[in-house]
Amino acid sequence: MRPIFIASTINPDLDGVACCYAYSELQKKLGKETVIGITGQISEEARFTLDYFNIALPDYSHNPQDFEQIILVDASYVWGLDPRIKSEQVIEVFDHRFSNDSHLFTNAIIQIELLGACATVVAEKFQQSQKDISQESAVLLHTGIISNTLNFQAHITTSRDKAMASWLNKKFALPADFAWQMFKAKSDFSGSKLADSIEQDFRSGGLGKIGIAQIEMIGGEELVKNRASEILEKLQQKQKALGLEYIFLSIVELKEGHNIFVSSDLKTQDLLKSVFNVNFENNIAVLPDLLMRKEIRPLLQKAIGEM
C-alpha cells in the first residue's frame, strides 16, 4: 500500500505544520507508512520555530494526487486545501473549528472539537498511545498550542490545551521567554513581507463570500498608521479577483490585546459595525477584544444568514 499523505491547509501555519509533523511520527510508530504533505509556503512563525530549535522538515514536495489516502490535520474546509486534494481521498479529518466542511469528506473519520489548537488533539493521541514522542514533535506541538491560543490569552483556550501544553513541556521544556520571542519574530512585516503575509494567510468562501486576511503581531497600530494604503490596495485587488462580497484584514494585536479591522469596503464596514459594535474611521476600527478568525467568521456568517 502506498504511504498515507498527511496534510493541512495550503500555506499552513505553525499549528498545521506541527500537526503534520507529529501525527506523521505517531502513525509511523503505530506501524503505518506516511509522508508529510505540506503544500504552499509555511508561515513565518513556523519557519522561525523550526530554525530556532534546529528542526529540519523532511522533503515534502509531494503531489497529493499520487496518494490513495490522505489525512487532514488542522484543516476541514475544502476551499482551504491544495486544489489537488480530492475529498474522496481523505480518510481522517482532525480540526478545531466550529464551521467546517466535514460533511463533504464522506470516506473519513471525523474528529472536530472546539479547542484552542489542533495540536492539542494530536498531543492527546500521542499521550493515549503511550508511544514515546520525539523532542521535535513535542516542541512543535507545544509551540503550536502557544501560537493558536495566543499564549493562552485567546477565548478559544481550553483546559485541555493547557493540560497538553504542560505535558509537552515536561517532555521538553521551552525557554521561558520563547512565546515573546516568537511573537516578536512574526511581527516583522517590512518590505514585501506584509503583502506576502496577507496573500498566504487569506481565507475566503462560505456564506456571503467573506474574505478575511489575518495577521498576528506586536505593533499593529504602527503598521496601520504607516501602511494602511498598501493594505487597502491589496484587499481591493483580492476582492476584485475573487468576486467577494465582504473583505477585511483583522490584525490580532498581541501586546495590547485587541483586534484592528481594516477595510475600505462600505458593505464590509457595515457588517462589522452591526456584529461587533465598532466604529470605522479612515477605514480602520478597533475591537477592544482578542478574537481569532475562526471565532469571527461564524459570527459574521450567522449575521448574514439572518439578514
N, C-alpha and C positions, 0 to 999 in steps of 0.2 A: 504494500500500500504506500502511496505517496505520503510525504510529510504533511502535517497539518499547518496551514498558513495562519499565523496569529497576528491580527491586525487591529488597528484603532482607526480613528478618523484620518483623513488625509491631512498632512501638516500637523501631526499630533503635538499636544502639549506635554508637560512633564508627567502628568498622571497617565496619559496614554502610553508614552514611551516606557514608563516604569512597569505598567501592567503587561505590555507586550514582552518585555524582557523577563520579568519574574514568572509570569504564567507559562511562558515557554520553558523556563527552567523546571518548574513544577511538573509539567506534563512529561518532560524527559525523565524525571526521577520516578514517574509513575509508569514508565515503560513505553511512552509514545514518542514518535519522531515528529519534531516540529521545526519550523523556521520562523524567525521574527520577520514580520511582514510590514514594516514601516514604509509608508509611501509619502511622497512630497518632502517637505523640509521640516525637521524637528524645530521646536520653538527655541528661542534664545535662552530661556530659562533651563530647558532640558540640556542644551549644549553646555551651558555654564556648569551645571551639576555633574555631567559626565566628565568634563575636563577637571573640575575641582577634585573629584575623587579618583581620577585617572581610570575611568571605566570605558572600555572600548566596546562599541556595539559590533556584533558580527556583521558580515555582509548581509545587507537587507535589500539589495537591488533585485528583488524578485518580481515576477509578473503574476498577480493573483489568478490570472486565467490559466496558469499552469498547474493549479492545485484543485483537487476534487473537494476538499473540505477546508472551511475557514472558520476560525473562532474570532469573534469580535469582543474587544475589551475597551471599556470607556467609549463605547460607540453603540448607538441604536437608532440613529436617523439615517435613512437611505441617502438623503442629499448630502450628508457629511462624509460619505465614504469615497474612496477611489472609485471612479465610474466603472472600472474593470471588474469590481466585485459584484457578483450577482447574488441576490437574496437566497436563491435556492442552494448556493454553495455553503451557506452559513449553518453550522451545526450547534453552536453555542453563542449566546449573547450575554455579556456582563456589562451593566451600566448602572448609573445612579441618578438618572433624570426623570422628572415627573412626566414630561412629554417625550414620546418616542414612537418609533415605527415597528414595535415588536410584532404586531400582527402580520407584517409582511415577511417575516422570517419563519415560514411555515415548517421548515425542517429542523428548527433549532430548539434547544433547551434554553429557556429564557430566565435570567435572574437579574431583575432590575429593582433596586432598593434605593430609597431616598436617604442617601448618605452623603457626607462631605466629599468623598473621593472614591473612585472605583478601586484605587489601590488598597482601600480598606477591605474590600471583598476578596481580592487576591491574597492579601496577608492572612485573612481568616482561613482561606483554603489551605495555605501553607501550614498554618498552626494546626488545623484539624488533621492534616495528612501525617503529621509527626515526622515529615521529611526535613532534613537539615536545609536551612536556607543559606545561600551564599552571602558573603558580605556585600557584594554588588547589588543583589536583589533586595537585601534589607535596606541598604542606603536609598535605592531608587524608590522603593515603596514608601519609605518614611518621608522622603522629601516630596514625593507626590501628594501625600496626605497634607503635609505642611502647605504646599502650594495651593491645593484646591480648597483648603479651609481658611486660606489667608492667615496661616499660623494660628488657627483655631479661633479667629475673630468672626468668621462668616456665620450667618444664621443657620446655614445648612450643616454646620458641625454637629456631630452626634457623639454620644458616649462611646459608641463602637469605634469611631475614628480615633478618639483619644486613647482607647484601650489598645488598639493595634499600633498606634504610634509609640506607646510605652513599651509594648512587646518587642517591636523592631529596634527600639533604642537600646534595649538590653542585649540584642544580638550584635549591634554595632552602634556605639554612641556617637551622635553628631556633635560637632563643635557647638558650644553654647550660643554663639552668635551667627550660626550658619543661616538661619532664616533671614536675618537682616542683610547679610552679605548677598544672598540670593535675590532678595527683593531689590537691593541697590543695583545689582548687575543687570536685572531685566528692566531697569528704568532708563537705560541708555537708548534714546531714540534719535541720536544725532544722524545728520545726513539722510541717506535713503532708508535708514532703519525704521523710521516712522511709517512711511508708505508700505514698506515690506511687511511690517507687523500687521497693519490694517488689512492687507491683502491675505496674509496667511491665516490670521485669526478672525476671518469674516465668515459668518454663518447666515444663510438665508433660506427661506422656504416656509412652509406651513401656512396656516390660515392668515389671510391678509397680505401674504408675500412680504414678510418682515425681514429686513436685513439688519443685522447687528454686528458691528465690529466691537471688540473688547480688548482693552489693554490694561494691565495691572502695573502700577508704578508708584514711586515716590516722587512727588513734584508735579502733579497733574495740572495744577493751576498755572504754573510757569510755562508748561508745554503749550497749553491752550492760549495763553497770553501771547506767546511768540509765534505760534504756528497754526492758528485757527484757520486761516485762509487755505493753507495747504491741506488740512484735514477735510475741510468742506469741499474742496475741489475733488479730492479722492472719493469722497462719499457720493458726490453728484455723478462722477464717472461710473461708479458701481451701480447706482440706481438706474441710470440710463441703460447700461449694458445688460442688466439682469431683469429690467422691467418691474422693479419693486414698487409697491405702494408706499412702504414706510422704510426709512433708513436712518440710522444714527450710530454714533460712536459712544460707547459707555467706557469712561475711564474710571477704574477702581483705584481710588486714591488710598494707598496702604497706610501712610503715616497719619493722615488726618481722619481717616475712617468714614469716607463718604464717596458718592458717585458724582461724576461730572458727565452730563449728557451734552453732546454736540450734534447739531443738525440744523440745516437751513431749510429743510422741507417743512412747510407750514402744516401739512396734514399730520406729519410725524410729531411735530411740536404739540399740536392739539391733543393727540393721543396720549403723549407722555404727561401733559398737563392734567388730563382727566383721570389718569390712573394713579399718578404719583403726587399730584398737587404741587407741581414745581412751576416756576416761572422762568421763561426764557428771556434773556437779554443779550442782544447781539449774537443770537443763535447758540447760546450757552445757558444751561440750567444746572443747578447743584441740588442733588438729593441728599439730605442730611442723614444718610444711612449707608450701609455697605451691602450691596446686592450684586450677586453674580448673574451672568447672562441666563444661566439655567433657571434662576428664580424670576428674572424679569420677563422672559418670553411667555411663560404660561399666563401671567397676569395680563399681558397685552393681548394675547390670543383670546382670553376669556372676555376682555372688554370689547374686542372686535366682534366676537360672536354674539354679544348682547346688543350690538348697535342696531 
